[in-house]
């Protein structure tokens, strides 16, 4: 059967795969559009499987808001170039909206949900075939309203923060979210710090102070002072406010008669071990990968 340009165009619009791949699939399927689409999906899965072991530590943070809950999602790719690709951005944004609307239990459950007529996993696989990089939905989490506003802030789509307030206003919420993104506090206040964390830090400080040779009562005062400093560094309310270091976030909240019920902070790639390549090696790796996929 003769394969026309319009048939290739139709298949490309349906699958998003390149023109040459669409033509090859139509030839192999003897012009059967459905069979050709199935072949492309199977080839896409094969490509996705091949790329699955490659480190995807770039990407973007997506924030989506619902009626009484907001969600933050990290979607990864291999390079910052793809992180800015329209197809990748569209996929990540759609996943964020799906998360906040459907509230899946975990990433595995998310990947089975329907997205534009296929599952999220099928959409991810098709995008891997189209873009040529490993792509993954790494994690998501929710922040629920505490009776007040949920504020958000993203920095270059690489760092995201959500803050649930009681009291205050929209401007305050955004300022606090910006502070969380910039200063990465571990918790709201010292009551949220796990006891095991406090015990471990105190033990370190005691051992350090013991080397000073000072009397025990002096050592205890030194440790208590350093613990207060440590808590100020890791708690949101104890940190100097990023827009006005002369005051703390706690004092700012008090002045606005507001409190932070909870917050969430994601940064792209945190905790992922990245492979360091020089530019020449990176180019050669891409050339090799392209030849393997062809």
C-alpha positions in Angstrom: 0.0 0.0 0.0 1.3 3.5 -0.9 2.1 5.6 2.2 1.0 9.2 1.6 2.3 12.3 3.2 -1.2 12.9 4.8 -1.1 9.5 6.4 2.3 10.2 7.9 1.1 13.6 9.1 -2.0 12.1 10.7 0.1 9.5 12.5 2.6 12.1 13.7 -0.2 14.2 15.1 -1.7 11.2 16.8 1.6 9.9 18.4 4.0 12.9 18.5 6.7 10.8 17.0 9.0 12.1 14.2 8.0 12.0 10.5 10.5 9.3 9.5 9.6 7.0 12.3 5.9 7.4 11.5 6.6 6.6 7.8 8.6 3.4 8.8 5.8 2.3 11.1 3.2 2.8 8.4 5.2 0.9 5.9 5.7 -2.0 8.4 2.0 -2.0 9.2 1.0 -1.8 5.5 -0.8 1.4 6.0 -2.9 0.3 9.0 -3.0 3.4 11.2 -3.9 1.6 14.4 -1.2 -1.0 13.9 1.4 1.6 13.1 0.5 3.5 16.3 0.8 0.3 18.3 4.3 -0.4 16.7 5.4 3.1 17.7 4.2 2.6 21.3 6.1 -0.7 21.5 9.2 0.9 20.1 8.8 3.8 22.5 8.6 1.4 25.4 11.8 -0.3 24.2 13.6 3.1 24.0 12.3 4.0 27.5 13.5 0.7 28.9 16.9 1.3 27.3 17.2 4.7 28.8 15.7 3.8 32.2 19.2 3.4 33.8 20.4 6.8 32.8 20.5 9.4 35.6 17.7 12.0 35.4 18.7 14.6 37.9 17.5 17.7 36.0 13.8 18.7 35.5 11.3 21.0 37.1 9.1 21.5 40.1 5.4 21.9 39.4 2.9 23.4 41.9 -0.8 22.9 41.4 -3.6 24.3 43.6 -7.0 22.7 44.5 -9.8 24.0 46.6 -8.4 23.1 50.0 -5.1 21.5 49.1 -2.1 22.2 46.9 0.4 19.7 45.5 4.1 19.9 44.6 5.6 17.5 42.0 9.1 16.8 40.9 9.4 15.6 37.3 12.9 14.7 36.1 14.9 14.5 32.9 18.6 14.3 32.0 19.5 17.8 30.9 18.4 21.4 31.6 17.7 21.8 27.8 14.9 19.2 28.0 13.7 20.7 31.2 12.7 23.8 29.2 11.3 21.9 26.3 7.6 22.7 25.6 6.6 19.0 25.5 8.3 18.3 28.8 6.8 21.3 30.4 3.3 20.4 29.1 3.7 16.8 30.5 5.0 18.0 33.9 2.2 20.6 34.2 -0.5 18.1 33.3 0.9 15.6 35.9 0.8 18.3 38.6 -2.9 19.1 37.8 -3.7 15.4 37.9 -2.0 14.9 41.2 -4.0 17.7 42.9 -7.3 16.7 41.4 -7.0 12.9 41.9 -4.8 12.8 45.0 -3.1 9.4 44.3 -1.6 7.5 47.2 1.9 7.3 45.7 3.8 7.6 42.4 3.0 4.0 41.4 -0.7 4.8 41.7 -0.2 8.1 39.8 1.4 6.4 36.9 -1.8 4.3 36.3 -4.1 7.3 36.1 -5.5 8.5 32.8 -3.9 11.4 31.1 -5.2 12.6 27.7 -6.5 9.2 26.8 -3.6 7.1 28.0 -2.0 6.3 31.4 0.6 8.6 32.8 3.1 5.8 32.3 2.2 5.5 28.6 2.5 9.3 28.2 5.9 9.2 29.9 7.1 6.4 27.7 5.9 8.2 24.5 7.7 11.4 25.7 10.9 9.4 26.2 10.7 8.1 22.7 10.0 11.6 21.3 12.6 13.6 23.3 15.3 10.9 23.6 16.0 11.3 27.3 15.1 9.3 30.4 12.1 11.0 32.1 10.5 10.2 35.4 8.0 11.4 37.9 10.1 11.2 41.1 7.8 12.4 43.9 4.9 14.5 45.0 3.4 15.8 48.3 0.5 17.8 49.5 -0.1 20.7 51.8 -3.6 21.1 53.1 -5.3 24.3 54.1 -5.3 25.1 57.9 -8.2 27.4 57.5 -6.1 30.1 55.9 -4.3 30.6 52.6 -1.9 28.2 50.9 1.0 30.3 49.4 3.5 29.1 46.9 6.8 30.2 45.3 9.0 28.7 42.7 12.5 29.8 41.7 13.5 29.1 38.1 11.2 26.0 38.3 14.0 24.3 40.2 13.0 25.1 43.8 9.5 25.1 45.0 7.8 25.9 48.3 4.3 25.6 49.7 3.2 27.3 52.9 -0.1 26.8 54.8 -0.9 29.9 56.9 -3.4 30.8 59.6 -4.0 34.5 59.6 -1.9 36.9 57.5 -2.5 37.7 53.9 -1.4 36.8 50.4 1.7 39.0 50.4 2.9 37.5 53.7 2.3 34.0 52.4 4.4 34.6 49.3 7.2 36.2 51.4 7.3 33.2 53.7 7.2 30.8 50.8 10.1 32.7 49.2 12.0 32.4 52.5 11.4 28.7 52.7 12.7 28.3 49.1 15.8 30.3 49.9 16.7 29.2 53.4 15.5 25.6 53.5 14.4 25.3 57.1 13.8 21.8 58.4 10.7 22.4 60.4 8.4 25.2 61.6 9.7 25.4 65.2 11.6 23.4 67.8 8.6 21.4 68.8 8.7 19.8 65.4 12.4 18.7 65.6 12.6 15.0 66.2 14.1 14.1 69.6 16.7 11.9 68.0 18.0 14.9 66.0 18.2 17.0 69.1 20.0 14.2 71.0 22.5 13.6 68.2 23.3 17.3 67.9 23.7 17.8 71.7 26.0 14.8 71.9 28.2 16.4 69.2 28.3 19.7 71.0 29.0 18.1 74.3 32.0 16.2 72.9 33.3 19.4 71.2 32.9 21.5 74.4 34.6 18.8 76.5 37.8 19.4 74.7 37.9 22.9 76.0 38.9 21.7 79.5 36.4 24.1 81.1 34.3 23.1 84.2 31.2 21.0 83.7 28.8 23.9 84.6 30.5 26.1 82.0 30.3 23.3 79.4 26.6 22.9 79.9 26.0 26.6 79.4 28.2 26.5 76.2 26.1 23.5 74.9 22.8 25.2 75.8 23.8 28.3 73.9 25.0 26.4 70.9 21.8 24.4 70.9 19.7 27.6 70.8 21.8 28.8 67.9 21.4 25.4 66.1 17.6 25.5 66.5 17.5 29.1 65.2 19.3 27.9 62.1 17.1 25.0 61.3 13.6 26.2 62.3 11.6 28.5 60.1 10.5 30.8 63.0 14.1 31.1 64.2 15.8 32.1 60.9 16.5 35.7 59.9 13.9 36.7 57.4 15.5 36.6 53.9 14.1 40.0 52.9 15.0 41.7 56.2 17.7 39.9 58.2 17.3 42.2 61.1 14.1 40.4 62.1 13.3 36.7 62.3 10.4 34.9 60.5 8.9 34.3 63.9 8.8 38.0 64.7 7.4 38.8 61.3 4.6 36.3 61.7 3.8 37.6 65.2 3.6 41.2 63.9 1.1 40.0 61.3 -0.9 37.9 63.8 -0.2 34.8 61.7 1.2 31.3 62.0 2.6 28.7 59.7 0.7 25.5 60.1 3.0 23.6 57.7 5.3 24.0 54.7 6.9 21.9 52.0 10.1 22.5 50.0 11.4 20.6 46.9 14.5 21.1 44.9 15.2 19.4 41.6 17.7 16.6 41.9 18.3 16.8 45.7 19.6 13.5 46.9 20.3 12.2 43.4 23.9 11.3 42.7 24.8 13.1 39.5 27.5 11.9 37.1 30.1 14.5 36.3 31.0 14.6 32.6 33.2 17.0 30.8 31.7 18.6 27.7 33.5 16.4 25.1 32.5 13.2 26.9 28.9 14.4 27.1 28.8 15.1 23.3 30.3 11.7 22.5 27.8 10.0 24.9 24.9 11.7 23.1 26.2 10.7 19.7 26.6 7.1 20.8 23.1 7.1 22.3 21.7 8.5 19.1 23.3 5.8 17.0 22.0 3.0 19.4 18.5 4.3 19.1 18.5 4.5 15.3 
